[in-house]
Amino acid sequence: MSMLAINGERLWQSLMDLAAIGATPKGGNARLALTALDGQGRDLVTGWMRAAGLSVTVDQVGNIFARRAGRNNALAPVMTGSHIDTQPTGGKFDGCYGVLAGLEVMRTLNDHGITTEAPLEVAIWTNEEGSRFVPVMMGSGVFAGVFALQTALSATDVAGKRVADELAAIGYAGDAEVGRKVGAYFEAHIEQGPVLEAEGNVIGVVTGSLGLRWYDVTVTGMEAHAGPTPMPLRMDALYGATFLMQEVIRIANDFAPHGRGTVGVVKVHPSSRNVIPGAVTFTVDLRHLDPVRLAAMDARFRAACAAVADGTTTGAALDVVVQDVQYFAPTPFAPELIRHVRQEAAARGYSHQDIVTGAGHDAVYIAGVAPTAMIFVPCKDGISHNEIEDAKPEHLEAGANVLLGAMVAQANASA
Amino acid sequence: MSMLAINGERLWQSLMDLAAIGATPKGGNARLALTALDGQGRDLVTGWMRAAGLSVTVDQVGNIFARRAGRNNALAPVMTGSHIDTQPTGGKFDGCYGVLAGLEVMRTLNDHGITTEAPLEVAIWTNEEGSRFVPVMMGSGVFAGVFALQTALSATDVAGKRVADELAAIGYAGDAEVGRKVGAYFEAHIEQGPVLEAEGNVIGVVTGSLGLRWYDVTVTGMEAHAGPTPMPLRMDALYGATFLMQEVIRIANDFAPHGRGTVGVVKVHPSSRNVIPGAVTFTVDLRHLDPVRLAAMDARFRAACAAVADGTTTGAALDVVVQDVQYFAPTPFAPELIRHVRQEAAARGYSHQDIVTGAGHDAVYIAGVAPTAMIFVPCKDGISHNEIEDAKPEHLEAGANVLLGAMVAQANASA
């Protein structure tokens, strides 16, 4: 059974056909959530789903589910899916790959006349990207109970248009209740990072999602003229801040391989060439797979802030304020599903490795309500959210084969 | 002769009277160069000059000279002066103190019926601040031949108004040729820095002006997502840049006491919380009193840039481009004039110290064409270019007494 294989050419053709809707001159896609183009994309894919004999339902937040009956339809479905909305200058594979790999799994089972024990479903989650409406990962978030249906429906875009109205306008304001029991959830996705390519592996066995802590840090010293102020009399906010910026990186390095540390935004006040900075605000992003280690990273960062504040670090006491902005707990995926993915990759002879996801995915929300795993395939130079996003047909085919094998194994294990 | 003393109350009253023109609600001054308010300020001070029996001339760039005849009027004058234009939210003392201390010297000599060997002059230099028209230090710069008269006269403000027309509008488009021989130049000024206050001294004997080198530095790495990109695969432009920002400070510390190093502006691209910075541009300001040491600071900074570029510093090679923006050579002041200032401070029992100026002053340009020295007095918290700029009457009086003694000594030494 596990050597059953999907049709790589058909998968690729479906990806290219969907990518023709909202295609950009640079080879990418602009198909923002709940626009007319998103509606056209949904129509195209649900047409394929119906043509494959799947029963399509739409829930109240516009999530689409295409179901293939099993032998025992009382069992909760083994589900796969992702999203087909894109960033304003997005690529052809982010999200679409997961949906169309799921469809290809269904088509393949049709081709071979195979029925699984548990029913199978392919989901298209509404507004994963969050480019037009927040919150991001809206459809899966409501499905998993992370936020309320009304929160999602009343969200507005910059033009003031509401999600509820835009769903209706494209014909995807469904009536199915949002959320129900899912037996297992798999999601295939391009990695959106450089690891598989760097390691030369085809399949990433995703063991979980990094937790993150976001902070805004403000260091305040004393603004003064760069010329007349001798070094020992300065309270240079930027000088103190640079030690904290470096400590963010050092912490992440010391918590390898799953630690991440990033300072992405720096604002200097008053921002004049010949004025010693009086205040610096910067963002900090710390991530780890393990909640205990993430807490240790947090503690070490706060200790570094205290050492800058009391003058230990630079010799000049500075005011340091650390504001917590966001916390997402690390999300470990389900061991039995991870095992299916790993075994399928091995059985098919695909080079593979364990990997974590640092980016957000619908799977991370679904993991809160169902056993979940993900399958990564390489993307060129690790680049995503970009029109030049690219992936190799043979890698996409390999990932879909792993998805096929893992879903079938899980659906039959449900017996 | 050296115990001759100025009238501190009269000096203070003149400062306050001038400060009433363009007074701001927060206690500062807004009397931008060549505005109607600057014209009113010039009228007030030249009125005082004429009342003190001084002969007033105005040159083609609007510089004002008030001359008190000596016994030998063939000698080049011993001059003092400064400016009375202010920043948009400037203080009452920056510049005005130097002009009115000079006037007070003249009034005091009148009071005592003293005639010096060489003639004395008080100068009011046009547009020192550069807030409305660039170049900054315009009047003294043209006088010293640093830039051409036509460059100054054709400079425009943001409304497109020309210096030449604005000079005429306020009645200060003079006809005297710009530039002539000056026997010696003294300038009294508030320190605009924190050194005298920190050291508890009343008089700063200014031995010279720091030279400076300005750079724009751009570090380029690779922009990537903060979550999916493991630390060893990153090319974090900001991380590399922080080492250079710190090296600027370390270099200045290692070239104490006259080294200065400041990073005042930092721009991060793309400036998103969860994106590893792909490029960082920041400004560098290095200063020193000694040209050889300033060159050594420059060499050390460039070596640090090279070490970041080749990956020695962070392990990741980054592109580093250093662009030279400005160079001002260090300006040592005239030893014999410095000696007059130091001797006067000592003879009058004022606590004093040698000091350098890191800020630009008209004296720095005049030093290129005449023996020059400056006298600093403390200002509160080292704050200037600010409406809360403040100075103590007794310090202003002390500085004017030193100016009086130094000018008389120099004028009589000319015999």
Interface residues (C-beta under 8 A of the other chain):
Chain A: E191 Q192 G193 P194 V195 A198 L210 L212 W214 A224 H225 A226 G227 P228 T229 P230 M231 P232 L233 D236 L238 Y239 T242 F243 M245 Q246 I249 A252 N253 A256 P257 G259 R260 G261 T262 V263 G264 V265 V266 V268 S271 S272 R273 N274 V275 I276 P277 V280 T283 D285 R287 T357 G358 A359 G360 G382 S384 H385
Chain B: E191 Q192 G193 P194 V195 A198 L210 L212 W214 A224 H225 A226 G227 P228 T229 P230 M231 P232 L233 D236 L238 Y239 T242 F243 M245 Q246 I249 A252 N253 A256 P257 G259 R260 G261 T262 V263 G264 V265 V266 V268 S271 S272 R273 N274 V275 I276 P277 T283 D285 R287 T357 G358 A359 G360 G382 I383 S384 H385
